Amino acid sequence: MRTQSVRTMSVRSRALPLVLLAVLATPALAQRTEPPTTTPPPDKPMDTTPKMMSFRDMDVNADGKVSKDEAAVDARLTSQFAKADRDGDGQLSETEYAASQGGASQY
């Protein structure tokens, strides 16, 4: 009889950590995996105005000039490229870029 009660105790003592692990792990498994969707507070609307890119951001190949291809990411600059290209070399220098942005080459 003693052997049987020792065996029962042994099984119980080994099963207890497994049961505790299962109970503690359940909340972690039940967590949401997708990010929560939040809306901005009504008093602070989302800023949807396009941000001006700096000359360095626009000069992707870092050659000191902004080509028409590099300017293509900015629709306004693309439409005004010929006017902004004051020396007519097909590229914008940092000075030409700053003038086209209202005097600010860095944002």
Backbone bond lengths (Angstrom), bond angles and torsions (degrees), N, CA, C in turn:
res aa  C-N    CA-C-N  psi(-1)  N-CA   C-N-CA  omega(-1)  CA-C   N-CA-C  phi
1 M - - - 1.427 - - 1.513 111.95 -
2 R 1.272 116.59 -39.25 1.454 121.03 -179.24 1.514 110.51 -62.38
3 T 1.301 118.61 -36.53 1.455 122.24 -179.26 1.522 110.48 -63.59
4 Q 1.302 114.59 -39.67 1.455 117.95 -178.39 1.531 111.04 -68.60
5 S 1.317 120.70 -40.05 1.453 121.86 -179.74 1.522 111.13 -71.24
6 V 1.322 119.58 -31.84 1.462 122.64 175.67 1.520 108.86 -68.12
7 R 1.334 116.23 -42.27 1.464 120.49 178.86 1.535 110.18 -62.90
8 T 1.317 118.35 -42.09 1.459 122.88 179.08 1.520 110.21 -63.21
9 M 1.308 117.53 -42.09 1.461 122.17 178.52 1.522 110.01 -63.51
10 S 1.307 116.01 -40.77 1.453 120.10 -178.50 1.522 111.10 -64.71
11 V 1.315 117.41 -42.40 1.463 121.73 178.77 1.524 109.55 -65.38
12 R 1.310 117.15 -42.40 1.466 120.64 179.42 1.523 111.27 -64.27
13 S 1.302 116.86 -42.20 1.468 119.21 -177.88 1.519 111.44 -69.19
14 R 1.335 118.04 -27.64 1.463 120.55 176.07 1.523 111.40 -80.86
15 A 1.319 117.69 -30.47 1.460 121.61 -177.75 1.528 111.73 -78.08
16 L 1.305 118.30 -28.89 1.461 121.52 -176.75 1.533 112.56 -58.61
17 P 1.331 120.46 -48.36 1.475 118.76 178.59 1.534 112.64 -61.80
18 L 1.324 117.41 -34.67 1.465 120.15 178.43 1.524 111.24 -67.19
19 V 1.319 116.96 -40.65 1.455 120.93 178.32 1.521 109.70 -65.74
20 L 1.326 117.84 -43.81 1.464 121.17 178.33 1.528 111.24 -62.22
21 L 1.299 116.93 -41.43 1.463 121.21 178.36 1.522 110.90 -61.83
22 A 1.304 117.00 -43.58 1.468 121.12 179.35 1.522 110.92 -63.88
23 V 1.313 117.33 -40.87 1.469 121.57 -179.57 1.522 110.30 -67.39
24 L 1.315 117.40 -42.23 1.460 121.04 -178.47 1.530 112.16 -73.96
25 A 1.300 118.29 -28.80 1.462 121.58 -178.30 1.524 112.55 -81.06
26 T 1.288 118.32 -21.18 1.462 121.49 -176.70 1.531 112.69 -58.34
27 P 1.333 121.70 -46.81 1.464 120.02 179.13 1.541 112.18 -62.15
28 A 1.309 117.56 -35.74 1.456 120.26 179.55 1.524 110.82 -65.81
29 L 1.306 117.21 -36.76 1.457 120.88 178.76 1.525 111.89 -73.73
30 A 1.316 116.85 -24.25 1.456 120.59 -177.36 1.528 112.80 -86.41
31 Q 1.325 118.40 -4.10 1.460 120.84 -178.71 1.518 111.09 -67.05
32 R 1.323 115.62 151.20 1.457 121.20 178.06 1.520 109.34 -72.68
33 T 1.311 115.98 142.71 1.465 119.62 179.38 1.517 112.09 -100.75
34 E 1.330 118.80 -22.25 1.451 119.66 178.84 1.522 108.99 -86.42
35 P 1.340 116.80 149.67 1.460 118.67 -178.55 1.529 110.40 -67.95
36 P 1.303 116.59 147.36 1.452 118.98 179.39 1.530 110.02 -68.46
37 T 1.295 115.78 145.06 1.462 119.28 177.32 1.518 107.61 -96.23
38 T 1.297 115.16 123.60 1.455 119.72 179.53 1.514 108.71 -121.79
39 T 1.282 115.92 149.24 1.452 120.97 176.39 1.515 108.05 -109.64
40 P 1.324 116.86 147.43 1.458 117.91 179.77 1.523 110.68 -66.67
41 P 1.311 115.83 151.19 1.463 118.24 178.10 1.529 109.71 -60.12
42 P 1.331 117.80 148.59 1.457 120.11 -176.46 1.519 113.69 -60.44
43 D 1.335 118.34 -27.14 1.457 120.14 -179.02 1.529 113.08 -80.96
44 K 1.340 118.14 -10.01 1.456 121.85 179.47 1.530 109.52 -126.08
45 P 1.339 117.20 89.57 1.466 118.60 179.18 1.520 110.96 -68.40
46 M 1.343 115.02 155.52 1.463 119.70 179.24 1.523 109.51 -68.48
47 D 1.333 116.05 140.53 1.459 121.89 177.66 1.521 108.15 -83.97
48 T 1.315 116.56 110.41 1.458 120.76 -178.68 1.527 112.24 -106.84
49 T 1.324 116.68 7.18 1.458 118.82 179.18 1.522 109.64 -72.39
50 P 1.336 117.33 136.97 1.461 119.06 179.48 1.522 110.67 -66.64
51 K 1.306 115.74 141.77 1.457 121.74 179.87 1.523 110.17 -90.26
52 M 1.323 116.08 138.76 1.451 121.20 178.10 1.528 108.93 -72.59
53 M 1.312 115.82 133.44 1.461 120.56 178.75 1.524 108.64 -88.04
54 S 1.312 117.33 146.20 1.458 120.98 177.24 1.528 109.79 -74.36
55 F 1.316 115.27 163.90 1.468 120.21 178.14 1.524 109.64 -58.38
56 R 1.320 117.17 -41.91 1.480 120.83 -179.78 1.523 111.78 -64.12
57 D 1.328 116.31 -35.69 1.473 119.93 176.43 1.525 110.49 -65.63
58 M 1.317 116.15 -40.82 1.461 120.82 -177.91 1.527 111.28 -72.56
59 D 1.344 117.44 -35.61 1.468 122.46 -177.38 1.525 109.11 -80.87
60 V 1.311 115.87 75.69 1.465 122.72 -172.58 1.534 111.82 -60.76
61 N 1.323 117.84 -41.47 1.469 119.88 -177.62 1.531 112.77 -88.59
62 A 1.326 117.64 4.36 1.466 124.18 174.92 1.531 113.00 54.98
63 D 1.335 116.08 41.19 1.468 119.06 178.26 1.521 112.40 -97.66
64 G 1.331 117.08 4.58 1.451 121.23 178.61 1.522 113.30 86.06
65 K 1.305 118.01 5.59 1.466 123.64 179.42 1.530 109.30 -137.01
66 V 1.332 115.78 154.31 1.462 121.28 174.09 1.517 107.29 -111.51
67 S 1.317 116.17 114.25 1.463 121.19 179.72 1.525 110.10 -82.51
68 K 1.332 116.54 171.94 1.468 120.61 176.34 1.519 110.81 -60.72
69 D 1.326 116.88 -39.02 1.466 120.41 178.50 1.519 111.20 -63.01
70 E 1.332 117.19 -43.29 1.461 120.78 179.43 1.528 110.78 -67.50
71 A 1.327 117.47 -34.14 1.462 122.05 -179.05 1.518 112.17 -74.42
72 A 1.329 118.09 -11.70 1.469 122.06 -175.45 1.525 113.47 -61.88
73 V 1.317 118.40 -17.83 1.469 120.27 179.20 1.524 112.01 -75.25
74 D 1.325 117.45 -12.33 1.456 122.50 -179.10 1.528 108.27 -119.35
75 A 1.320 116.48 105.54 1.467 121.00 -175.36 1.522 111.88 -60.56
76 R 1.322 117.47 -39.49 1.458 120.21 179.83 1.516 111.21 -64.88
77 L 1.326 116.64 -44.66 1.464 120.19 179.26 1.530 110.83 -65.47
78 T 1.318 116.53 -38.80 1.464 120.53 178.73 1.530 110.55 -59.95
79 S 1.330 115.93 -43.92 1.461 119.27 -178.69 1.525 112.32 -70.00
80 Q 1.322 117.29 -24.38 1.468 121.79 -178.62 1.529 112.65 -106.58
81 F 1.344 116.91 11.05 1.462 120.49 -171.98 1.538 111.98 -58.16
82 A 1.301 117.89 -48.32 1.472 121.10 -177.51 1.523 111.04 -60.48
83 K 1.317 117.21 -39.99 1.466 121.11 178.72 1.529 110.74 -68.68
84 A 1.347 116.86 -39.14 1.463 121.09 -179.46 1.527 111.71 -70.15
85 D 1.338 116.90 -30.69 1.472 122.30 -179.06 1.529 108.81 -79.33
86 R 1.320 116.00 78.73 1.466 121.74 -172.66 1.519 114.00 -65.06
87 D 1.334 117.71 -31.82 1.477 118.31 -179.66 1.521 112.08 -92.23
88 G 1.330 117.70 -2.25 1.449 122.43 174.34 1.515 115.83 68.35
89 D 1.347 116.99 24.23 1.469 119.22 -179.44 1.532 113.29 -88.41
90 G 1.320 118.02 3.29 1.465 121.12 178.34 1.518 113.48 82.55
91 Q 1.322 116.74 6.17 1.465 122.01 178.67 1.521 108.74 -140.43
92 L 1.321 116.04 155.01 1.453 120.27 177.54 1.521 110.23 -104.21
93 S 1.329 115.42 127.36 1.465 119.55 172.26 1.528 107.14 -77.89
94 E 1.312 116.62 172.78 1.464 119.07 179.01 1.524 110.25 -63.86
95 T 1.325 117.80 -36.00 1.461 121.82 177.90 1.524 110.80 -65.14
96 E 1.332 117.08 -45.28 1.459 120.77 178.48 1.529 110.61 -63.89
97 Y 1.320 115.96 -41.19 1.463 120.17 178.99 1.527 110.26 -62.61
98 A 1.342 116.37 -46.13 1.466 120.39 -179.36 1.529 110.67 -60.62
99 A 1.337 116.83 -41.46 1.460 120.21 178.44 1.528 110.98 -63.62
100 S 1.327 117.27 -38.14 1.468 120.40 179.90 1.522 111.84 -70.19
101 Q 1.322 117.65 -21.16 1.463 122.57 -179.28 1.516 111.56 -99.33
102 G 1.303 116.99 12.94 1.457 120.14 179.52 1.518 112.52 82.74
103 G 1.325 117.01 24.66 1.458 121.38 175.75 1.505 115.32 96.84
104 A 1.328 119.19 -1.93 1.475 121.21 -178.53 1.521 109.71 -113.47
105 S 1.331 116.84 108.55 1.467 118.86 178.53 1.506 111.78 -88.02
106 Q 1.307 117.97 -17.59 1.461 122.85 179.41 1.526 107.79 -115.99
107 Y 1.332 116.58 138.07 1.466 119.01 177.94 1.488 109.95 -126.36
